[in-house]
Structures are given as C-alpha cells and as structure tokens.
Amino acid sequence: MKSQIRTQVRKERNAVYRAAFEESAKAYRQKFVGRILTVLWESATQYDERGWRMEGLTGNYLRVEATALRPMWNEISWVELGRDGIGGVIRLA
C-alpha cells in the first residue's frame, strides 16, 4: 500500500499513545483511593494455609486485588480501595 507510515514511526506513536492511556487510567484509579466500593471476585488463588489472593472488578470496572482468609470466588463484598485504586481491604457486609 502506498504512503504507509514507516514501522519505526508507528512504534514511536504507539508508545506515546500507550503511555497517555496508562496515565489517564492511573489518574482515574487515583480518584477512588480510600473509597469503599463493591467488588465481584472473579478469581481466588490460595497463597498458603494463611490466605487467598483475590482478584475482581468493581461496578465501574476497576481491577482490584486483595487478600482474604477464605476463597470468595463469585461473591460480592465491600472493599476499601488502596494505592492507585488497586489493592484493597475486604470489608464483609
């Protein structure tokens, strides 16, 4: 195809776009630090006999990771969002 943008230029532009998207996503997550939201737990992986690593989504599609004393897969619970809106403290309702 004629007039295609060179591969190096495409890669540079994509890197700029990815950085801008990541910065925007981080700013959005920051708005929710310290807030308590509901999370639907999508996966539960056992660390050891002391706890579970939980991963899920809030109602506004923020990805959340937390630890729990028991597996909570496919359950909804209240979570206080921590750093960058990622880590959380599970608050059982």
N, C-alpha and C positions, 0 to 999 in steps of 0.2 A: 504494500500500500504506500502510496506517495505521501510525502510530508509527515511521516511519523516522527514522533519525538524520540530522540536518542535514548537508549537504555539508561545511561548514567543520569541524564536529566530526569527521567521518570522516577528513578530510585531516589534521587535527592528530593523531588517534590513529594513523593510518598512518605519519606521520612519526616518532612515538615508537617504533613497532614496528620500522621500518626502521633507526633508529639503534641500537636494542637488538640487532637481528640482526647489524648490522655490527660492533658492539663485541664480541659473542660470537665472531664469525668471526675477528676480529683477535686476540683472546685465544687462540683455538685455533691459529691460524697461528704465533703467537709461541712456542708450545711446541716448535716444530720448527726454530727458527733455530739454525744451526750443526750440525744433524744431517745425515747422509748418507742419502738415500733414492733409490729407483729412480724414474725418470720415463719415461713413454711419450710421445714427442714427437709431437704432433698436427699441428703446422704449422711450416713453415720459410719465412721471408721473407728474401730477400737484402738486406742493408744496402747493400753495395757489394762491390768485389773483396776486401775485407779480412775479411768475415764475414757470418754469418747470425743472424737473430733467431729463436730457437726458443721455442715455447710448447707446454706439455703438462701432464699430470696425474700426480701421484704415486699410489701404490697406495691411499692414503686420500683421494684426490680433492682434493688441494691443487693449485691452479693455479700453475704455475711458468713463469717467463720467464727466458731466459738467452741468451747469445751463443755461437756456435760457429764454428769455422773452415770447417766444411763442413755441408751440409744433412743433418739426421739424422731427417727425417720418418719416422714409423712404426718408429722404433728405440727401444730401451730403454737408458738409461745411468744411471750413478750420479751424483747431484748433491748438492753440499753447499748447503743452503738458506741464503740470506742474509736480509736485512732483511725482517721480517714474514713470513718463510717464502715470499717471492715470488721474489726474484731468486736466481740460483744460479750456482755454478761447476761446469761439467761435468767429471766425472772419468771418463774412459773406462776401462772394466773390461776 
